Amino acid sequence: MLSRFITKANQKVALNGIKDGSIDIVIGTHRLLSKDIKFKDLGLLVIDEEQRFGVKHKEKLKELRHQVDVLTLSATPIPRTLHMSLVGVRDMSVIETPPEERYPVQTYVVEHSQELVQDAIYRELNRGGQVFYVYNRVQGITKKAALIQKLIPEAILGVGHGQMPEKELEQVMLDFIEGKSNVLVCTTIVENGLDIQNANTLIVDEADRMGLSQLYQIRGRVGRTNRMAYAYLTYRKDKVLSQEAEKRLAAIREFTELGSGFKIAMRDLEIRGAGNILGSEQHGHMLSVGFDLYCRLLEDAVRRLKGEQLDVEEEPPSMELAVDAYLSDNYISDPVEKIDCYRRLTNAVEDKTIDNIAQNLEDRFGKRPKEVDNLLALARLKVLGTSLGVSRIRQVNTELVEIRFKDGVEIGGEKLMQIAQEFGRRLGISVVQGLLLQVKIKRLDQRNMLELLENVLYKAKALVVD
């Protein structure tokens, strides 16, 4: 074992054993990143509580030997790691089955008040339990403990934080584990590794200042037996929370069921972004190319390195039509929902998908306005145009729309005549510089124009298929 708590003499013995190979397994803290660590033949690296390590730490560990197998473990992986798993850079497996006879922690997100603190602590002490009170500031933690002692005179308090001398901190923790104290006022030093079964109430001061993964880890310190546990995530009274803080607190309140760490991590990925695989950023967005394109490029690169065959995607046609097509705030007020709908329409590759989106919109948000129906019609035109090899659909003026096909796309003369007869004077055909359909839209409103264009392409597709 290697950590700063080990004596120099024992550290030296461990270092020599690692170097000459007489030690097979070394379990350590960040001490393993020190320059004096030399492995004879490192084969496997296991990183437990991965969210506690920065990118530089993990890259340093991997540099110890280039051909090393790496296994990372975490209840809530950081967005960068989770994203790498989702796009195929790393393999991932999920354990979702909780231990037997465990109950979800009852989670409350509330304004901080002395009455709440007093009531929560008294309730736990009256049933013979213990309490974690997380106050994540070393300066002022003693004053906070004194205030709690004043509110609950019967409580036996312990105070713990990372800047305390090792032996003093160890004694505080031992007293709490052995039940000599029943309220532990501490920083987030208790975030990982503690398994105190009698502690089943948690109060977090200024929870809005903490990360989503961190809140999930801290909440995991309670509810480790078959007794009901309570977590109070508090924020200062009358404080205006930032949008991100509100999302984090809403997520931790929503995902209370056992084994929900993966869902928490996914929500963290949505809130903070995926970070940079080739850099040190563990969160944030790919601003230069856009997140969706970045994911596609990355997925293609991974598949190419694996020797897999890449799918050749048909390029969708460019659309230049003067129509009102959008999701209004009156119809969908939530910007996240709106972006998700736009994304699904953009990625749709068949009519059935668009029909499902249309039905889903009506079920959730009511009757669709004209602009939304226009948006769905444009998505159908894009799918049809892609399958037919259309390169551009362009509105020339208020009377004419051109549908130009890619070079090499041909429809036989007999079939072209059938299309022309179907639409009469509304349709003109030219093959001088590649196939071009000219659709006359004079005196048609936006909806009828889109229906006409859709009918033209459907007819063309039917004839080509036949």
ZILINKA-V399875 format. One record per residue. PHI is phi in degrees with one decimal (999 if undefined). Layout:
# ZILINKA-V399875
PHI / PHI
This chain:
# ZILINKA-V399875
999 / -132.4 / -163.1 / -70.1 / -83.0 / -79.1 / -65.7 / -57.4 / -62.7 / -69.2 / -62.3 / -63.4 / -60.2 / -63.7 / -60.8 / -65.0 / -65.8 / -66.3 / -69.6 / -93.2 / 86.8 / -74.8 / -101.3 / -85.4 / -129.1 / -119.9 / -111.8 / -152.7 / -90.8 / -59.1 / -57.9 / -68.2 / -88.1 / -64.6 / -66.9 / -82.9 / -85.5 / -128.5 / -91.1 / -73.7 / -155.4 / -75.6 / -117.0 / -136.0 / -118.2 / -111.4 / -107.4 / -89.9 / 50.1 / -57.8 / -66.1 / -84.5 / -108.7 / -80.0 / -58.8 / -61.4 / -60.7 / -68.4 / -67.1 / -63.3 / -63.4 / -70.3 / -70.4 / -57.7 / -159.3 / -69.8 / -98.1 / -115.5 / -79.1 / -120.4 / -120.4 / -108.5 / -120.9 / -164.6 / -72.0 / -139.8 / -60.9 / -67.3 / -52.0 / -61.5 / -66.2 / -60.7 / -64.4 / -60.3 / -70.9 / -67.6 / -93.2 / 98.3 / -69.3 / -129.8 / -85.1 / -140.9 / -131.6 / -122.8 / -100.6 / -109.7 / -83.5 / -78.2 / -60.5 / -66.9 / 58.9 / -108.9 / -113.1 / -61.1 / -75.5 / -70.6 / -111.7 / -126.0 / -108.4 / -141.3 / -66.3 / -74.6 / -154.3 / -64.3 / -63.5 / -62.8 / -60.2 / -60.7 / -64.5 / -65.0 / -68.9 / -59.6 / -62.7 / -71.9 / -65.0 / -67.2 / -102.4 / 79.6 / -97.2 / -125.1 / -130.2 / -96.5 / -118.2 / -94.0 / -126.5 / -88.2 / -139.3 / -64.7 / -70.6 / 98.6 / -69.2 / -67.5 / -62.9 / -63.3 / -63.9 / -64.0 / -65.3 / -65.2 / -62.2 / -69.2 / -70.6 / -126.7 / -59.5 / -74.3 / -69.3 / -105.6 / -94.9 / -128.4 / -122.8 / -137.7 / -154.5 / -70.7 / -93.7 / -77.9 / -57.5 / -54.9 / -66.0 / -65.7 / -63.8 / -60.7 / -67.1 / -60.2 / -68.8 / -63.3 / -61.3 / -70.8 / -62.4 / -82.0 / 84.4 / -73.1 / -123.4 / -120.6 / -131.0 / -107.6 / -90.4 / -148.5 / -89.2 / -75.1 / -59.3 / -87.0 / -56.6 / -125.6 / 85.1 / -81.4 / -131.1 / -108.6 / -69.5 / -85.1 / -90.5 / -132.9 / -133.4 / -127.1 / -122.5 / -110.5 / -83.7 / 52.8 / -64.9 / -67.2 / -89.2 / -107.0 / -76.4 / -65.5 / -61.4 / -64.3 / -62.0 / -65.1 / -64.7 / -64.5 / -62.1 / -70.8 / -75.9 / -115.1 / 75.3 / -97.1 / -136.3 / -88.9 / -94.1 / -66.6 / -118.1 / -129.9 / -126.6 / -111.0 / -97.2 / -109.5 / -136.1 / -61.0 / -62.0 / 65.1 / -82.0 / -87.6 / -78.6 / -69.7 / -61.1 / -66.7 / -62.4 / -61.9 / -64.5 / -63.2 / -66.7 / -65.4 / -67.5 / -67.8 / -75.8 / -74.2 / -96.5 / -105.5 / -67.5 / -65.7 / 76.0 / -94.5 / -59.3 / -65.6 / -65.9 / -60.3 / -64.0 / -64.4 / -66.4 / -62.0 / -61.8 / -65.1 / -73.7 / -99.1 / 89.1 / -91.8 / 80.8 / -124.5 / -64.4 / -97.1 / -126.8 / -95.0 / -70.4 / -100.0 / -154.9 / 108.2 / -114.7 / -81.7 / -68.3 / -73.3 / -116.5 / 90.8 / -65.6 / -63.4 / -64.4 / -58.4 / -62.8 / -66.3 / -61.8 / -65.2 / -62.9 / -61.8 / -63.6 / -64.5 / -65.2 / -65.1 / -65.9 / -81.0 / 80.8 / -84.2 / -77.9 / -83.8 / -73.9 / -87.0 / -84.6 / -71.6 / -75.4 / -70.3 / -71.4 / -77.1 / -117.8 / -129.5 / -125.8 / -84.3 / -133.0 / -85.3 / -139.8 / -165.6 / -102.1 / -76.9 / -63.3 / -67.9 / -89.3 / -127.6 / -83.5 / -78.3 / -62.3 / -66.0 / -61.0 / -64.1 / -62.4 / -63.7 / -66.6 / -57.8 / -63.5 / -64.9 / -67.8 / -64.5 / -85.5 / -64.0 / -123.8 / -150.1 / -58.7 / -58.8 / -62.2 / -66.5 / -61.7 / -64.0 / -63.4 / -60.7 / -65.3 / -62.4 / -62.6 / -67.9 / -64.6 / -89.3 / -119.2 / 92.8 / -57.9 / -79.2 / -73.2 / -58.7 / -62.9 / -71.2 / -62.3 / -63.0 / -62.8 / -65.7 / -65.0 / -63.6 / -63.9 / -66.3 / -61.0 / -64.8 / -64.8 / -61.9 / -61.5 / -63.3 / -68.9 / -93.2 / 81.6 / -80.8 / -95.0 / -155.5 / -120.1 / -129.4 / -86.9 / -74.6 / -158.7 / -73.3 / -118.3 / -144.2 / -123.3 / -103.4 / -114.2 / -101.6 / -95.9 / -69.0 / -59.9 / 96.7 / -83.3 / -132.0 / -123.9 / -55.8 / -57.8 / -64.2 / -71.3 / -62.5 / -63.5 / -62.3 / -63.9 / -61.2 / -65.6 / -62.5 / -109.8 / 56.4 / -70.7 / -71.8 / -129.2 / -117.4 / -128.2 / -134.3 / -126.9 / -65.9 / -118.0 / 90.4 / -70.3 / -139.0 / -103.1 / -112.3 / -101.6 / -87.3 / -115.7 / -57.1 / 64.4 / -104.7 / -79.2 / -57.5 / -63.9 / -66.6 / -62.3 / -64.6 / -63.9 / -63.2 / -60.9 / -63.4 / -63.8 / -60.3 / -68.8 / -61.4 / -64.2 / -62.0 / -65.8 / -62.1 / -69.6 / -65.6 / -63.4 / -61.5
